[in-house]
């Protein structure tokens, strides 16, 4: 059995319920919060944008270009 690989992703989006749902969905799929959430103002759209880094250990999975990490 190979060692699990640690995968990283950053969920981003407007500061609204959709962002919260995406982070909650990732948590329910085994992703863990990694650090604090961030926020920035997008002057083009006049709205706040949120970001949350997340990590997940995946047994027997190795990173390869083209791998859709959000589906792990």
Helices and strands as residue ranges (DSSP letters): E 5-14, H 17-28, E 32-33, E 38-42, E 47-58, G 69-71
